[in-house]
Amino acid sequence: MIKELIVVEGKNDAHAVRRALGDVDILWTEGFGLSKEKLVVIKAAARHQGVIVFTDPDTIGERIRERIRRFVPEAKHVYLSKADALCDGDVGVEHASPGTIREAF
């Protein structure tokens, strides 16, 4: 079982990750509106339990990932390919199959 806090962009991403990985600790950033308060929570979690960043494989996801990387350089990162996260032209973790998410981790 994964013990680290998993950081995703939104609620639907969190549901997809839990479907794939079970009862894991998740925080969602609410997209690019990642607040300073949430960054502080992520930093504290990195010290206590570890953090894994799992954002969408798109421009916004990379921007969020970079903000976290600058504030919490010790965070781990897990990636999906765009092909694995694509559905009807929309790219997102929530579109990946449970098996693909498990493989990414």
C-alpha positions, 0 to 999 in steps of 0.5 A: 500500500502506498503511504505517501500523500498523492497530489492530483489536480481535481476530485475526479482524478482523486476518484480515479486514483482511489479506484486504482490504488484503494484507500490512499491519502490524496490531496487535490490542488483544485487545478492551477489555483493551487494555494499557498496554504495547500503548498504548505500542507504538501511541504509538511506531508513531505516531511512526515509521510512523503509526497507523490505528485500525479498531475495531468500530462498537459500544460496546466499539469506541468505548471502545477508540478513545477510549482510543487517541485520548486516548493517541495523539491523532495516530492516524488513524481509519477507520470502518465503519457497523454495517450493513456490519459486521453478521452474524447480530446480531453487529457486527464488522470481521470480518463486513465484505466485503473490498470494504467494508473497502477502501472504508473505507480 
